[in-house]
Amino acid sequence: MTLSQRERDVSELQDKLNDVEHSIHDIGEEHTSDRFALELELERVRRELSNTKENLQKLQAESDAHEERFKDNRDELDKMVSIRSPSIHSVR
């Protein structure tokens, strides 16, 4: 699963979380036990969302680190190739 897909999933989860919050506010006092259950579920979803965001940030940091190492390795390889392969101008 790509980071962009995870970001979309987090965004969708946040939207659904907001929908659940609005639903909870719409429930009347006569549904106290149902409301309590929804609040518990909402708290669980909030914790999961928080964990998902943390995981996404860690994955982003890892991805950034891998990309930086890749760039460093590519630069090093470019230097090695340029040292081993004399340019056309220096052959003359």
Order of alpha helices (4+ residues) and beta strands (2+ residues): alpha-alpha-alpha
